């Protein structure tokens, strides 16, 4: 599972705060690099989420139309008996 853009940005903010409060240079450098990595992952997450939304809209627009006339006795229901396949009217 991929992290959401919201989570990535929250992690980026945590690491930026950690870098700002760090006394040691190496701790600051690691926190800045982690923040950059979380920022890059946030951009990738934005692209994933946008692509997912585009696909959802595409599938919604191209979904087959259900042409059910409300007649429940049209003979195309599956039988409970696996040897029979379709029910016979």
C-alpha atoms as one frame of an Amber mdcrd trajectory, in Angstrom:
protein
   0.000   0.000   0.000   1.293   3.431  -0.868   1.241   6.362   1.562  -1.164
   9.204   0.869   0.013  12.679  -0.037  -1.360  13.938   3.277   0.749  11.469
   5.240   3.850  12.309   3.196   3.440  16.021   3.812   2.899  15.455   7.525
   6.091  13.391   7.694   7.930  16.059   5.720   6.819  18.700   8.227   7.942
  16.533  11.151  11.410  16.135   9.644  11.686  19.829   8.819  10.799  20.668
  12.422  13.359  18.134  13.615  16.000  19.696  11.358  15.203  23.180  12.640
  15.501  22.073  16.268  18.619  19.929  15.811  21.781  20.985  17.563  24.064
  18.512  15.794  24.885  19.051  12.137  24.611  15.361  11.218  21.130  15.120
  12.790  20.097  18.208  10.858  21.470  16.779   7.582  19.644  13.472   8.037
  16.381  15.255   8.875  16.685  17.552   5.839  17.353  14.569   3.563  14.381
  12.721   5.053  12.184  15.781   4.489  13.309  15.945   0.851  12.500  12.258
   0.398   9.051  12.687   1.941   8.468  15.697  -0.321   9.341  13.645  -3.395
   7.043  10.867  -2.213   4.261  13.433  -1.693   4.567  14.481  -5.338   4.420
  10.849  -6.436   1.390  10.322  -4.199  -0.311  13.347  -5.784   0.219  11.784
  -9.209  -1.073   8.397  -8.043  -4.160   9.950  -6.486  -4.865  12.053  -9.583
  -4.463   9.007 -11.822  -6.770   6.992  -9.556  -9.396   9.750  -9.754  -9.099
   9.977 -13.556  -9.577   6.214 -13.828 -12.572   6.308 -11.486 -14.218   8.999
 -13.607 -13.363   7.153 -16.822 -14.833   3.906 -15.518 -17.910   5.735 -14.295
 -18.422   7.339 -17.701 -17.869   4.069 -19.580 -19.700   1.692 -17.257 -22.173
  -0.627 -18.936 -25.777   0.433 -18.543 -27.866  -1.970 -16.473 -30.943  -2.659
 -18.569 -32.853  -4.628 -15.955 -36.550  -4.497 -16.726 -37.480  -5.566 -13.215
 -38.656  -9.025 -14.310 -37.009 -11.424 -11.880 -38.216 -14.517 -13.725 -36.260
 -14.154 -16.954 -34.459 -17.500 -16.645 -30.914 -16.153 -16.561 -30.330 -16.749
 -12.866 -27.814 -19.338 -11.824 -29.151 -22.469 -10.226 -28.042 -23.479  -6.748
 -27.190 -26.849  -8.256 -23.694 -26.495  -9.757 -24.400 -29.290 -12.258 -27.233
 -27.398 -13.927 -25.759 -24.000 -14.694 -28.646 -21.726 -15.594 -32.105 -22.360
 -14.169 -34.810 -23.492 -16.475 -38.161 -21.759 -16.451
